[in-house]
Amino acid sequence: MLPFLSLVFWAFLTTTSILLFPVAVLIWAVTAAFDPRKRLLHQFTCFWASLYTWCNPAWPVTIEGREKIDPATAYVIVANHQSLLDILVFFRLFNHYKWVSKIENFRLPFIGWNMRLNDYIELKRGDKVSIVQMLKKCRQALDAGNSIMMFPEGTRSPDGRLRRFKHGAFELAKDSRVPILPIVLSGTSNALPKRGFVLRGRHPILVRVLDEIPYESFAEESVEELTSRVRSVIAAELEKDSPPPVYRP
């Protein structure tokens, strides 16, 4: 039954992506003159992505702390990364940001094309030149008033456990003198593990927005100290969610 339901889900995602991409193009064209930050297009993208959890009763999503997000503040947003599903779930926040995502995602038909329309920021993992270019684009986006969303683990965890954090997001926050907004995701690794595309049944999903970390509180910290501190904050929150994630290959 689960393979059949998985097939239905991916068919629904594919069909809706084909149907909704022309709408995204229309919004992009109509709003280009007065919405340079692509706020309206991003809101449509949030709606598009949210369809896949709204329409799936096996993935009930709970969001805690949404009120902690100040829409007038540009943040470096960081979150743990458990599953491909994290990306869809994150759009349920409906707050404005620019994703940093691996370059392969931008090559996906319809979804990747929409990412380019939104001016999301691509990264070729392991390429130093690409990393430098990514950080430059992130600084420009922050200067324009956009938040930046990054997964500091760099890739999905294979078992739901928190991986080592890379320094890029924290270097960016220090250089741009903006606050950090930590967000914790739990439940997605059980719903759709890293390896495979078969849905794993019903799994509640939690998105918890934590208190922002003001720039002034880490201005004197090294990037290494800041990275360790934020990782510890997210790790402590994950410990509250029991039972721990279970990976079923």
Backbone as CSV, one residue per row, in Angstrom:
resi,resn,N_x,N_y,N_z,CA_x,CA_y,CA_z,C_x,C_y,C_z
1,MET,0.816,-1.217,0.000,0.000,0.000,0.000,0.851,1.268,0.000
2,LEU,1.933,1.273,0.831,2.765,2.469,0.902,3.428,2.798,-0.439
3,PRO,3.955,1.786,-1.181,4.500,2.129,-2.507,3.463,2.750,-3.439
4,PHE,2.219,2.262,-3.380,1.164,2.823,-4.222,0.863,4.261,-3.820
5,LEU,0.734,4.512,-2.506,0.472,5.874,-2.030,1.627,6.803,-2.363
6,SER,2.837,6.273,-2.306,4.000,7.082,-2.674,3.932,7.471,-4.138
7,LEU,3.541,6.527,-4.970,3.406,6.805,-6.399,2.358,7.883,-6.636
8,VAL,1.236,7.808,-5.918,0.193,8.816,-6.038,0.728,10.189,-5.621
9,PHE,1.484,10.229,-4.521,2.030,11.499,-4.041,2.959,12.123,-5.071
10,TRP,3.903,11.337,-5.589,4.870,11.903,-6.532,4.198,12.271,-7.854
11,ALA,3.160,11.534,-8.231,2.400,11.896,-9.434,1.657,13.217,-9.219
12,PHE,1.107,13.390,-8.023,0.419,14.648,-7.687,1.407,15.807,-7.696
13,LEU,2.583,15.597,-7.123,3.598,16.651,-7.096,4.015,17.029,-8.521
14,THR,4.216,16.033,-9.352,4.635,16.294,-10.735,3.549,17.041,-11.513
15,THR,2.315,16.571,-11.385,1.206,17.184,-12.131,0.971,18.624,-11.695
16,THR,0.935,18.848,-10.395,0.701,20.211,-9.911,1.852,21.138,-10.267
17,SER,3.074,20.610,-10.294,4.219,21.439,-10.670,4.099,21.894,-12.127
18,ILE,3.667,20.999,-12.991,3.468,21.352,-14.400,2.381,22.418,-14.542
19,LEU,1.308,22.279,-13.743,0.184,23.212,-13.833,0.484,24.563,-13.188
20,LEU,1.259,24.568,-12.099,1.467,25.799,-11.341,2.656,26.610,-11.814
21,PHE,3.595,25.984,-12.513,4.747,26.757,-12.970,4.345,27.911,-13.901
22,PRO,3.422,27.714,-14.855,3.018,28.860,-15.672,2.411,30.001,-14.842
23,VAL,1.746,29.667,-13.752,1.220,30.713,-12.867,2.370,31.490,-12.240
24,ALA,3.419,30.763,-11.833,4.594,31.421,-11.265,5.242,32.359,-12.282
25,VAL,5.325,31.914,-13.522,5.898,32.761,-14.573,5.063,34.025,-14.747
26,LEU,3.749,33.879,-14.726,2.858,35.031,-14.865,3.050,36.017,-13.713
27,ILE,3.112,35.505,-12.485,3.331,36.376,-11.322,4.670,37.078,-11.437
28,TRP,5.700,36.330,-11.829,7.036,36.913,-11.999,7.012,38.063,-13.016
29,ALA,6.334,37.849,-14.129,6.302,38.862,-15.189,5.500,40.097,-14.771
30,VAL,4.357,39.876,-14.137,3.467,40.987,-13.779,4.044,41.829,-12.647
31,THR,4.773,41.200,-11.722,5.247,41.915,-10.526,6.689,42.396,-10.632
32,ALA,7.359,42.077,-11.734,8.787,42.397,-11.836,9.074,43.886,-11.651
33,ALA,8.184,44.738,-12.139,8.444,46.181,-12.122,8.327,46.782,-10.727
34,PHE,7.495,46.210,-9.859,7.266,46.829,-8.550,7.610,45.916,-7.366
35,ASP,8.089,44.717,-7.625,8.414,43.794,-6.531,9.785,43.154,-6.780
36,PRO,10.847,43.955,-6.676,12.179,43.433,-7.002,12.651,42.330,-6.063
37,ARG,12.102,42.278,-4.851,12.500,41.223,-3.908,11.730,39.932,-4.138
38,LYS,10.782,39.933,-5.064,9.991,38.747,-5.415,9.164,38.246,-4.224
39,ARG,8.649,39.162,-3.442,7.875,38.760,-2.262,6.586,38.033,-2.646
40,LEU,5.868,38.563,-3.638,4.612,37.931,-4.045,4.862,36.558,-4.669
41,LEU,5.907,36.461,-5.455,6.233,35.167,-6.062,6.627,34.152,-4.989
42,HIS,7.356,34.608,-3.981,7.728,33.697,-2.888,6.493,33.235,-2.122
43,GLN,5.528,34.139,-1.916,4.300,33.735,-1.230,3.542,32.692,-2.046
44,PHE,3.522,32.866,-3.353,2.895,31.845,-4.197,3.656,30.527,-4.096
45,THR,4.973,30.596,-4.042,5.780,29.389,-3.902,5.497,28.708,-2.563
46,CYS,5.287,29.489,-1.522,4.904,28.914,-0.221,3.582,28.154,-0.342
47,PHE,2.623,28.751,-1.038,1.338,28.081,-1.266,1.535,26.787,-2.050
48,TRP,2.294,26.866,-3.118,2.572,25.716,-3.978,3.173,24.575,-3.152
49,ALA,4.212,24.864,-2.400,4.883,23.826,-1.608,3.996,23.292,-0.486
50,SER,3.181,24.164,0.083,2.333,23.754,1.207,1.233,22.782,0.796
51,LEU,0.879,22.795,-0.482,-0.147,21.869,-0.968,0.183,20.423,-0.596
52,TYR,1.468,20.082,-0.588,1.868,18.684,-0.451,1.805,18.182,0.984
53,THR,1.754,19.084,1.938,1.477,18.660,3.315,0.016,18.901,3.675
54,TRP,-0.580,19.966,3.143,-2.012,20.185,3.389,-2.845,19.003,2.880
55,CYS,-2.465,18.458,1.740,-3.269,17.406,1.103,-2.870,16.000,1.542
56,ASN,-1.932,15.894,2.443,-1.471,14.581,2.891,-1.768,14.413,4.377
57,PRO,-2.834,13.699,4.737,-3.180,13.538,6.152,-2.142,12.734,6.938
58,ALA,-1.218,12.085,6.244,-0.167,11.333,6.936,0.921,12.249,7.482
59,TRP,0.901,13.522,7.073,1.923,14.471,7.513,1.285,15.679,8.199
60,PRO,0.681,15.501,9.365,0.146,16.667,10.080,1.284,17.549,10.592
61,VAL,1.259,18.807,10.217,2.341,19.731,10.555,1.884,20.690,11.657
62,THR,2.679,20.781,12.708,2.440,21.739,13.783,3.563,22.767,13.764
63,ILE,3.198,24.026,13.834,4.192,25.101,13.845,4.114,25.833,15.181
64,GLU,5.225,25.889,15.872,5.319,26.592,17.154,6.245,27.796,17.008
65,GLY,5.832,28.925,17.583,6.706,30.088,17.634,6.712,30.958,16.398
66,ARG,5.706,30.792,15.530,5.662,31.619,14.311,5.680,33.110,14.660
67,GLU,5.086,33.466,15.798,5.010,34.871,16.193,6.379,35.475,16.500
68,LYS,7.393,34.645,16.651,8.742,35.141,16.939,9.435,35.702,15.697
69,ILE,8.848,35.480,14.545,9.443,35.974,13.299,8.972,37.400,13.040
70,ASP,9.911,38.335,12.983,9.596,39.727,12.667,9.698,39.906,11.155
71,PRO,8.594,40.149,10.472,8.648,40.252,9.009,9.489,41.428,8.518
72,ALA,9.785,42.387,9.393,10.577,43.547,8.991,12.074,43.328,9.198
73,THR,12.448,42.185,9.737,13.860,41.912,10.039,14.436,40.918,9.043
74,ALA,15.643,41.205,8.578,16.367,40.265,7.729,17.232,39.383,8.627
75,TYR,16.991,38.077,8.578,17.710,37.120,9.415,18.602,36.229,8.544
76,VAL,19.573,35.609,9.194,20.133,34.372,8.676,19.391,33.260,9.418
77,ILE,18.562,32.527,8.692,17.749,31.464,9.279,18.498,30.155,9.120
78,VAL,18.616,29.415,10.208,19.307,28.118,10.153,18.409,27.055,10.773
79,ALA,18.482,25.850,10.222,17.668,24.741,10.717,18.410,23.434,10.488
80,ASN,18.051,22.440,11.281,18.566,21.094,11.040,17.906,20.515,9.793
81,HIS,18.579,19.531,9.197,18.129,19.008,7.898,18.022,17.486,7.986
82,GLN,16.775,16.976,7.995,16.530,15.549,8.157,16.063,14.858,6.890
83,SER,15.440,15.623,5.990,14.707,14.972,4.905,14.463,15.948,3.764
84,LEU,14.239,15.404,2.580,13.773,16.211,1.454,12.486,16.948,1.817
85,LEU,11.706,16.360,2.670,10.437,16.932,3.109,10.621,18.249,3.865
86,ASP,11.795,18.465,4.461,12.053,19.701,5.208,11.751,20.930,4.365
87,ILE,12.113,20.862,3.095,11.940,22.024,2.220,10.466,22.362,2.055
88,LEU,9.635,21.341,1.844,8.197,21.580,1.707,7.606,22.106,3.011
89,VAL,8.030,21.525,4.120,7.493,21.913,5.423,7.867,23.348,5.758
90,PHE,9.087,23.742,5.409,9.564,25.077,5.758,8.720,26.169,5.124
91,PHE,8.206,25.899,3.919,7.381,26.897,3.250,6.074,27.156,3.993
92,ARG,5.706,26.269,4.896,4.474,26.487,5.677,4.578,27.713,6.587
93,LEU,5.776,28.217,6.800,5.933,29.423,7.627,5.423,30.667,6.911
94,PHE,5.455,30.669,5.583,4.996,31.805,4.780,5.715,33.106,5.143
95,ASN,6.976,33.012,5.565,7.767,34.231,5.753,8.744,34.363,4.593
96,HIS,9.209,35.576,4.373,10.016,35.835,3.178,11.483,35.518,3.435
97,TYR,12.085,34.785,2.500,13.513,34.489,2.575,13.983,34.017,1.203
98,LYS,15.293,33.947,1.069,15.923,33.365,-0.108,16.627,32.079,0.336
99,TRP,16.293,30.985,-0.316,16.931,29.706,-0.038,18.362,29.698,-0.551
100,VAL,19.228,29.026,0.182,20.503,28.587,-0.378,20.362,27.085,-0.613
101,SER,20.543,26.663,-1.862,20.287,25.272,-2.211,21.345,24.771,-3.183
102,LYS,21.582,23.480,-3.151,22.575,22.890,-4.060,22.132,23.099,-5.496
103,ILE,23.114,23.232,-6.369,22.858,23.603,-7.757,21.993,22.566,-8.476
104,GLU,22.071,21.312,-8.059,21.285,20.269,-8.708,19.784,20.535,-8.625
105,ASN,19.341,21.156,-7.528,17.909,21.431,-7.371,17.408,22.447,-8.399
106,PHE,18.288,23.345,-8.829,17.890,24.355,-9.801,17.707,23.770,-11.205
107,ARG,18.200,22.548,-11.391,18.081,21.898,-12.697,16.804,21.071,-12.816
108,LEU,16.051,20.955,-11.738,14.815,20.190,-11.781,13.781,20.911,-12.643
109,PRO,13.094,20.208,-13.525,12.045,20.868,-14.316,10.963,21.462,-13.411
110,PHE,10.493,22.635,-13.773,9.391,23.332,-13.115,9.777,23.803,-11.710
111,ILE,10.112,22.919,-10.803,10.465,23.327,-9.440,11.771,24.116,-9.446
112,GLY,12.793,23.576,-10.092,14.061,24.281,-10.172,13.957,25.578,-10.964
113,TRP,13.161,25.560,-12.027,12.956,26.784,-12.804,12.289,27.854,-11.940
114,ASN,11.363,27.446,-11.106,10.714,28.402,-10.211,11.703,28.943,-9.180
115,MET,12.632,28.118,-8.739,13.663,28.589,-7.815,14.472,29.710,-8.446
116,ARG,14.779,29.569,-9.726,15.514,30.637,-10.414,14.675,31.904,-10.527
117,LEU,13.383,31.757,-10.814,12.509,32.933,-10.883,12.508,33.686,-9.561
118,ASN,12.600,32.956,-8.456,12.575,33.556,-7.121,13.911,34.165,-6.703
119,ASP,14.930,34.007,-7.523,16.281,34.464,-7.165,16.814,33.771,-5.925
120,TYR,16.449,32.491,-5.752,17.093,31.719,-4.702,18.559,31.519,-5.085
121,ILE,19.370,31.124,-4.144,20.825,31.193,-4.322,21.407,29.792,-4.431
122,GLU,22.085,29.540,-5.516,22.600,28.197,-5.771,24.012,28.026,-5.202
123,LEU,24.340,26.781,-4.922,25.639,26.435,-4.366,26.096,25.107,-4.949
124,LYS,27.303,25.095,-5.461,27.928,23.850,-5.894,28.775,23.351,-4.732
125,ARG,28.312,22.315,-4.087,28.958,21.849,-2.864,30.393,21.395,-3.130
126,GLY,31.294,21.804,-2.236,32.696,21.425,-2.356,33.503,22.299,-3.294
127,ASP,32.863,23.283,-3.936,33.528,24.168,-4.880,33.786,25.514,-4.192
128,LYS,35.046,25.857,-3.956,35.380,27.066,-3.202,34.928,28.327,-3.919
129,VAL,35.035,28.341,-5.244,34.585,29.511,-5.998,33.078,29.701,-5.850
130,SER,32.337,28.617,-5.916,30.885,28.680,-5.763,30.507,29.158,-4.361
131,ILE,31.255,28.711,-3.360,30.972,29.133,-1.980,31.166,30.644,-1.836
132,VAL,32.249,31.159,-2.405,32.503,32.600,-2.347,31.389,33.372,-3.045
133,GLN,30.971,32.904,-4.221,29.895,33.558,-4.960,28.578,33.487,-4.188
134,MET,28.321,32.335,-3.571,27.101,32.175,-2.782,27.072,33.175,-1.633
135,LEU,28.168,33.303,-0.899,28.205,34.240,0.228,28.036,35.684,-0.243
136,LYS,28.603,36.012,-1.393,28.435,37.363,-1.940,26.975,37.641,-2.265
137,LYS,26.298,36.688,-2.909,24.878,36.866,-3.237,24.024,36.935,-1.973
138,CYS,24.389,36.154,-0.967,23.653,36.205,0.299,23.776,37.577,0.956
139,ARG,24.970,38.144,0.936,25.164,39.476,1.523,24.336,40.510,0.776
140,GLN,24.307,40.400,-0.533,23.504,41.334,-1.333,22.025,41.186,-1.016
141,ALA,21.578,39.952,-0.853,20.169,39.713,-0.535,19.820,40.272,0.846
142,LEU,20.698,40.079,1.810,20.469,40.623,3.150,20.443,42.153,3.114
143,ASP,21.351,42.754,2.360,21.383,44.219,2.240,20.089,44.747,1.638
144,ALA,19.444,43.932,0.806,18.182,44.341,0.169,16.978,44.089,1.085
145,GLY,17.221,43.509,2.258,16.132,43.286,3.210,15.568,41.891,3.241
146,ASN,16.189,40.954,2.515,15.721,39.569,2.496,16.406,38.750,3.584
147,SER,15.669,37.852,4.196,16.303,36.848,5.043,16.941,35.785,4.153
148,ILE,17.902,35.076,4.722,18.571,33.968,4.033,18.305,32.694,4.824
149,MET,17.938,31.631,4.123,17.669,30.337,4.753,18.748,29.336,4.358
150,MET,19.401,28.735,5.373,20.464,27.769,5.115,20.331,26.573,6.053
151,PHE,20.750,25.420,5.557,20.900,24.233,6.387,22.393,24.078,6.695
152,PRO,22.838,24.447,7.882,24.286,24.445,8.144,24.922,23.062,8.175
153,GLU,24.121,21.995,8.250,24.703,20.656,8.140,25.194,20.386,6.715
154,GLY,24.662,21.125,5.753,25.117,20.997,4.379,24.415,19.929,3.579
155,THR,23.875,18.923,4.243,23.156,17.848,3.573,22.224,17.193,4.575
156,ARG,21.344,16.341,4.078,20.387,15.683,4.964,21.067,14.644,5.844
157,SER,20.599,14.556,7.078,21.085,13.514,7.972,20.492,12.173,7.539
158,PRO,21.302,11.097,7.501,20.766,9.802,7.081,19.916,9.121,8.147
159,ASP,20.025,9.568,9.407,19.319,8.888,10.493,18.586,9.839,11.434
160,GLY,18.492,11.120,11.071,17.798,12.087,11.909,18.667,12.734,12.969
161,ARG,19.868,12.193,13.181,20.759,12.769,14.183,21.450,14.010,13.621
162,LEU,21.680,14.962,14.494,22.257,16.235,14.079,23.721,16.052,13.673
163,ARG,24.076,16.536,12.495,25.436,16.440,11.988,26.241,17.676,12.389
164,ARG,27.514,17.640,12.060,28.379,18.797,12.301,27.902,19.979,11.462
165,PHE,27.966,21.195,12.022,27.564,22.401,11.302,28.763,22.994,10.566
166,LYS,28.526,23.433,9.344,29.523,24.203,8.603,29.425,25.667,9.027
167,HIS,30.488,26.433,8.741,30.595,27.794,9.291,29.922,28.862,8.440
168,GLY,29.547,28.550,7.187,29.145,29.593,6.250,28.028,30.499,6.734
169,ALA,26.959,29.920,7.279,25.813,30.723,7.725,26.213,31.687,8.840
170,PHE,27.110,31.267,9.682,27.489,32.060,10.858,28.515,33.125,10.491
171,GLU,29.366,32.798,9.548,30.253,33.815,8.990,29.423,34.911,8.317
172,LEU,28.376,34.500,7.598,27.501,35.447,6.921,26.802,36.365,7.923
173,ALA,26.278,35.806,9.007,25.578,36.606,10.008,26.511,37.618,10.659
174,LYS,27.741,37.202,10.942,28.703,38.122,11.559,29.101,39.229,10.585
175,ASP,29.422,38.860,9.351,29.864,39.859,8.377,28.759,40.858,8.051
176,SER,27.510,40.373,7.997,26.386,41.241,7.635,25.728,41.899,8.847
177,ARG,26.154,41.505,10.039,25.654,42.082,11.296,24.140,41.962,11.409
178,VAL,23.649,40.766,11.148,22.216,40.502,11.244,21.974,39.397,12.266
179,PRO,20.765,39.344,12.837,20.462,38.290,13.810,20.320,36.925,13.144
180,ILE,20.477,35.905,13.967,20.295,34.519,13.531,18.958,34.032,14.080
181,LEU,18.203,33.336,13.245,16.922,32.766,13.675,17.016,31.238,13.579
182,PRO,17.183,30.537,14.710,17.244,29.072,14.654,15.846,28.464,14.595
183,ILE,15.710,27.423,13.790,14.448,26.704,13.662,14.744,25.209,13.737
184,VAL,13.899,24.487,14.458,14.089,23.057,14.655,12.980,22.303,13.939
185,LEU,13.372,21.308,13.154,12.430,20.437,12.457,12.540,19.036,13.040
186,SER,11.406,18.426,13.322,11.432,17.035,13.789,10.272,16.269,13.168
187,GLY,10.508,14.981,12.945,9.495,14.106,12.379,9.647,13.829,10.904
188,THR,10.371,14.693,10.194,10.464,14.516,8.745,11.336,13.325,8.352
189,SER,12.336,13.010,9.183,13.214,11.889,8.828,12.481,10.558,8.878
190,ASN,11.474,10.464,9.737,10.670,9.251,9.798,9.645,9.195,8.661
191,ALA,9.154,10.362,8.263,8.140,10.409,7.209,8.730,10.113,5.833
192,LEU,9.939,10.639,5.589,10.587,10.442,4.283,12.099,10.470,4.502
193,PRO,12.709,9.318,4.813,14.145,9.270,5.081,14.976,9.688,3.880
194,LYS,16.269,9.920,4.132,17.163,10.412,3.091,17.249,9.457,1.913
195,ARG,17.387,8.177,2.196,17.567,7.209,1.115,16.207,6.634,0.698
196,GLY,15.779,6.956,-0.502,14.530,6.404,-0.996,13.443,7.450,-1.125
197,PHE,12.403,7.089,-1.879,11.297,7.998,-2.141,9.958,7.393,-1.720
198,VAL,10.001,6.339,-0.924,8.778,5.707,-0.452,8.355,6.350,0.866
199,LEU,7.120,6.852,0.907,6.592,7.443,2.128,6.476,6.381,3.222
200,ARG,6.674,6.790,4.473,6.773,5.836,5.572,5.569,5.852,6.508
201,GLY,4.410,6.175,5.993,3.217,6.144,6.835,2.975,7.477,7.529
202,ARG,2.164,7.424,8.589,1.762,8.652,9.266,2.799,9.057,10.302
203,HIS,3.282,10.296,10.199,4.267,10.815,11.139,3.996,12.297,11.380
204,PRO,3.634,12.672,12.597,3.475,14.095,12.898,4.800,14.831,12.712
205,ILE,4.705,16.044,12.226,5.884,16.864,11.947,5.783,18.160,12.742
206,LEU,6.891,18.547,13.362,6.921,19.752,14.182,7.951,20.732,13.637
207,VAL,7.529,21.977,13.493,8.425,23.082,13.159,8.410,24.028,14.354
208,ARG,9.558,24.184,14.981,9.624,25.034,16.179,10.574,26.198,15.913
209,VAL,10.020,27.417,15.920,10.817,28.627,15.754,11.351,29.038,17.120
210,LEU,12.660,29.140,17.238,13.281,29.511,18.506,13.484,31.031,18.564
211,ASP,13.910,31.508,19.726,14.173,32.938,19.876,15.330,33.351,18.977
212,GLU,15.205,34.525,18.369,16.310,35.019,17.555,17.541,35.272,18.428
213,ILE,18.694,35.183,17.811,19.963,35.463,18.486,20.467,36.792,17.935
214,PRO,20.380,37.875,18.718,20.743,39.198,18.189,22.230,39.273,17.833
215,TYR,22.526,40.100,16.844,23.919,40.258,16.430,24.804,40.684,17.597
216,GLU,24.275,41.564,18.446,25.083,42.088,19.546,25.562,40.981,20.481
217,SER,24.805,39.888,20.548,25.163,38.809,21.474,26.309,37.940,20.959
218,PHE,26.620,38.046,19.659,27.722,37.230,19.133,28.763,38.056,18.381
219,ALA,28.674,39.378,18.489,29.592,40.246,17.750,31.051,39.966,18.096
220,GLU,31.320,39.602,19.351,32.690,39.365,19.791,33.093,37.896,19.738
221,GLU,32.167,37.024,19.383,32.482,35.606,19.302,33.180,35.287,17.986
222,SER,34.009,34.259,18.011,34.570,33.764,16.759,33.489,32.997,15.997
223,VAL,33.696,32.802,14.711,32.751,32.031,13.912,32.625,30.611,14.461
224,GLU,33.747,30.050,14.899,33.733,28.692,15.443,32.906,28.614,16.718
225,GLU,33.067,29.598,17.592,32.294,29.619,18.841,30.805,29.791,18.565
226,LEU,30.486,30.671,17.635,29.085,30.917,17.293,28.457,29.674,16.681
227,THR,29.172,29.034,15.775,28.670,27.807,15.145,28.363,26.757,16.199
228,SER,29.281,26.567,17.140,29.102,25.574,18.200,27.920,25.935,19.090
229,ARG,27.780,27.223,19.392,26.682,27.648,20.281,25.323,27.400,19.648
230,VAL,25.168,27.766,18.379,23.868,27.591,17.726,23.556,26.110,17.541
231,ARG,24.565,25.333,17.221,24.334,23.897,17.096,23.872,23.313,18.434
232,SER,24.452,23.774,19.520,24.055,23.277,20.845,22.612,23.652,21.165
233,VAL,22.191,24.841,20.755,20.811,25.281,20.984,19.839,24.370,20.237
234,ILE,20.136,24.095,18.973,19.258,23.238,18.169,19.284,21.804,18.696
235,ALA,20.469,21.325,19.070,20.584,19.964,19.611,19.765,19.802,20.883
236,ALA,19.791,20.818,21.743,19.029,20.751,22.987,17.531,20.687,22.717
237,GLU,17.064,21.410,21.711,15.649,21.370,21.363,15.259,20.017,20.784
238,LEU,16.131,19.441,19.987,15.841,18.124,19.420,15.744,17.058,20.500
239,GLU,16.506,17.233,21.562,16.462,16.278,22.667,15.094,16.256,23.343
240,LYS,14.373,17.365,23.244,13.047,17.440,23.863,12.013,16.612,23.113
241,ASP,12.296,16.333,21.865,11.344,15.597,21.033,11.645,14.112,21.135
242,SER,10.827,13.404,21.862,11.040,11.959,22.033,9.820,11.204,21.470
243,PRO,10.001,9.982,20.992,11.263,9.246,20.937,12.175,9.824,19.872
244,PRO,13.485,9.509,19.932,14.419,10.002,18.929,14.064,9.475,17.555
245,PRO,14.511,10.179,16.506,14.199,9.737,15.150,14.673,8.312,14.916
246,VAL,13.885,7.539,14.193,14.227,6.158,13.854,14.371,6.062,12.347
247,TYR,15.495,5.554,11.907,15.721,5.413,10.475,15.478,3.965,10.083
248,ARG,14.592,3.777,9.100,14.296,2.428,8.616,14.746,2.322,7.170
249,PRO,15.848,1.625,6.913,16.337,1.544,5.534,15.390,0.768,4.642
